[in-house]
Structure formats: structure tokens, C-alpha cells
Amino acid sequence: MTGRSRKNSLWFVGPWAALALFSMLAVAASLAAQGNAAQPWDAPASAAEVKNPVSPTPQNVSAGKDLYEDNCLSCHGEKGAGDGIAAQNLSVKPANFADAKLKSETDGSLFWKITTGKAPMPSWKDDLSETQRWQLVDYIRTFAKAPAGEKSAAPDHEQH
């Protein structure tokens, strides 16, 4: 060798190799998230059929609102439209809870999605109790607009 030890030349290449590896991993993760988003996210039938044991009382909806504001608002936004401040940095757009299509999702399906998560959305199973996750379902339901001609019982979200 020419005056440099083998160790020093590997050190010089090391940071560049690490940067290249990190870049490849970031691209792979982004592609995986995009591919993941392209696939429908459907709850298993057994989960979709589960009935919500937590009735949407004002107390439960209020508790769900507090949980939403603490854990969901940054991605899903104030009105549940999937336009929270953190959403702009995600490779997959968060769900729009204000979309009328949400009415076709069962409570069990929403609960399963909150519990399980799908990148970039985390699983909330270990962070929120079962009751809290059901309260979130109760609150998320308030964002769905009723179809034309049907009166909605959802509260006005202007004050959020």
C-alpha cells in the first residue's frame, strides 16, 4: 500500500457507503409505502363484523375528540379531511374521514384499522386502550357527511 493503511482507506469509503445504503433504503421504503397504498386496505370480514360496544354518547364522543386531537389531528386534520400539517410529509395521504364513503365502513373495520395500522399510520393497539379506540371510532363517525337529502346528526366541526 502507499503510505495509507487499509483501515484508513476503508474509513474514507465507509461514510459514503453508509450514505448510499441509507439512500437506497429510503427509496425502497418510499416505494414500498406507495405500493402498500395502491392495495386496498380492507379489514378481515371477522373484524368488520364486530359491533361497537361503546355507544356514541356525548361523553364517549367527547373523549374520542380529545384522543383525536392528541393523536390523529396532525395527519388527519381539524375536519378529518386527511390534510393535517404532518400529512404533507407522508408518502401516503391519510384517510379523509369527511368523505361520504366512510359511511360504508363498519365500526369494526375502523376499529381494526386503528388497532392494526398500515404504514405510514401506526398501530394504536399498544398506546390506546380498547375503549379509547372505540371512542375514536365514535368521534370519527361525526366527520362523515350524510348523503344528499339525509339529515346528519354529526356536530359542526367549525369550532375544532
Number of C-alpha atoms within 10 A of each C-alpha: 5 5 5 8 9 10 8 10 10 11 11 10 10 12 11 11 13 11 11 12 12 12 12 12 12 12 12 12 14 15 13 14 17 14 11 15 16 10 8 7 12 13 18 11 10 9 17 18 13 14 13 17 12 16 12 19 11 11 11 20 22 16 17 23 22 16 18 23 15 10 15 20 22 17 22 24 22 20 21 25 19 23 19 19 13 15 18 13 10 14 16 18 18 21 16 19 21 20 15 15 13 18 16 8 14 18 23 22 23 24 26 22 22 20 20 16 15 14 16 15 17 13 16 19 17 9 12 16 12 16 14 19 24 28 29 27 26 26 24 23 22 22 24 22 19 17 11 8 6 8 9 14 11 14 10 11 11 7 7 9
